[in-house]
Amino acid sequence: MQPRAEFVRAMFARIARRYDFMNHLMTLGRDRAWRRYVARQAALPQGGLALDVATGTADLALALGRHSPHGRVVGIDFCSEMINMGRIKVAAAEEDSRLRFVIGDALQLPFADGCFDAVTSGFALRNVADVPQAFAEMGRVVKAGGWVVNLEIARPTLPVFRQLFHIYFYRLVPLLGRFIAGQGEAYHYLPHSLTHFLSPEELKAVMERAGLSKVWYRRLMLGTVAVHVGVKG
Ligand SMILES: C[S@@+](CC[C@H](N)C(=O)[O-])C[C@H]1O[C@@H](n2cnc3c(N)ncnc32)[C@H](O)[C@@H]1O
């Protein structure tokens, strides 16, 4: 594994137990609604099969399963500690029998071309070494006519709010991570992973270059989150 990927994997292994709690705390619980929104855009057909890339603790995979009562979902992630937390949650959920986990790399998905009806990813691409390759893989494994939906943090553009967000994200979040999760380094990394990340407009262009069409995005939560949607074929 490349050093950056191993750094990311090991960091998520350390924070796996506190990951969900911190997510809900930092987003004031809004992440649940964003995941439901992603699941709606993925439009998994009755009995269809979805892939959630870099699934982590499986909140997005569960949202997909709940939105599509007869759908099946595969969650893939290279961090077994995150997946194990997901497995515990899924075992306690009604969707249990329809969700499966695979340990693997988002940049080399171990699936055949065109075998999923929809592909999603949440809060993952800031962490991967090669964003175009991640979208190329998502586009490869989705069927023609299937949707690829991505949820990611974004830098807000409203002038005053941008400064408030900066204070919150770059000063308060690392403190919360240090004192509540006991993981100062990981929650210092979190805001910095956004600093050089693509803007929503740039991310849209990457999706288009990966061969996805009708690509659009919507900013949520005062522009601090963006959902990108594109279709294959
Ligand atoms: C911020 S978490 C997001 C988890 C989940 N998708 C969510 O919405 O909460 C990022 C996840 O991406 C995974 N990840 C990062 N790079 C990856 C890669 N190249 N292949 C597979 N998983 C990766 C990490 O292990 C981690 O679980």
The ligand as an SDF file (V2000), in Angstrom:
LIG
                    3D

 27 29  0  0  0  0  0  0  0  0999 V2000
  -14.4620    9.8120    6.1790 C   0  0  0  0  0  0  0  0  0  0  0  0
  -14.6770    8.0710    6.0240 S   0  0  0  0  0  0  0  0  0  0  0  0
  -16.2410    7.9580    5.2050 C   0  0  0  0  0  0  0  0  0  0  0  0
  -16.9960    6.7110    5.5770 C   0  0  0  0  0  0  0  0  0  0  0  0
  -18.4030    6.6220    5.0170 C   0  0  0  0  0  0  0  0  0  0  0  0
  -18.4160    6.5910    3.5800 N   0  0  0  0  0  0  0  0  0  0  0  0
  -19.2930    7.7410    5.5020 C   0  0  0  0  0  0  0  0  0  0  0  0
  -20.0270    8.2940    4.6800 O   0  0  0  0  0  0  0  0  0  0  0  0
  -19.2920    8.0400    6.6950 O   0  0  0  0  0  0  0  0  0  0  0  0
  -13.5660    7.7120    4.7210 C   0  0  0  0  0  0  0  0  0  0  0  0
  -13.4380    6.2280    4.4700 C   0  0  0  0  0  0  0  0  0  0  0  0
  -12.7290    6.0540    3.2420 O   0  0  0  0  0  0  0  0  0  0  0  0
  -11.9430    4.8940    3.3690 C   0  0  0  0  0  0  0  0  0  0  0  0
  -10.9440    4.9530    2.3030 N   0  0  0  0  0  0  0  0  0  0  0  0
  -10.0920    5.9550    2.0320 C   0  0  0  0  0  0  0  0  0  0  0  0
   -9.3510    5.6550    0.9550 N   0  0  0  0  0  0  0  0  0  0  0  0
   -9.7670    4.4410    0.5240 C   0  0  0  0  0  0  0  0  0  0  0  0
   -9.3970    3.6050   -0.5580 C   0  0  0  0  0  0  0  0  0  0  0  0
   -8.4270    3.9500   -1.4070 N   0  0  0  0  0  0  0  0  0  0  0  0
  -10.0230    2.4350   -0.7060 N   0  0  0  0  0  0  0  0  0  0  0  0
  -10.9980    2.0510    0.1680 C   0  0  0  0  0  0  0  0  0  0  0  0
  -11.3930    2.7870    1.2230 N   0  0  0  0  0  0  0  0  0  0  0  0
  -10.7800    3.9850    1.3780 C   0  0  0  0  0  0  0  0  0  0  0  0
  -11.4150    4.9810    4.7840 C   0  0  0  0  0  0  0  0  0  0  0  0
  -10.9440    3.7390    5.2530 O   0  0  0  0  0  0  0  0  0  0  0  0
  -12.6480    5.4670    5.5390 C   0  0  0  0  0  0  0  0  0  0  0  0
  -13.4160    4.4010    6.0260 O   0  0  0  0  0  0  0  0  0  0  0  0
  1  2  1  0
  2  3  1  0
  2 10  1  0
  3  4  1  0
  4  5  1  0
  5  6  1  0
  5  7  1  0
  7  8  2  0
  7  9  1  0
 10 11  1  0
 11 12  1  0
 11 26  1  0
 12 13  1  0
 13 14  1  0
 13 24  1  0
 14 15  1  0
 14 23  1  0
 15 16  2  0
 16 17  1  0
 17 18  1  0
 17 23  2  0
 18 19  1  0
 18 20  2  0
 20 21  1  0
 21 22  2  0
 22 23  1  0
 24 25  1  0
 24 26  1  0
 26 27  1  0
M  CHG  2   2   1   9  -1
M  END
$$$$
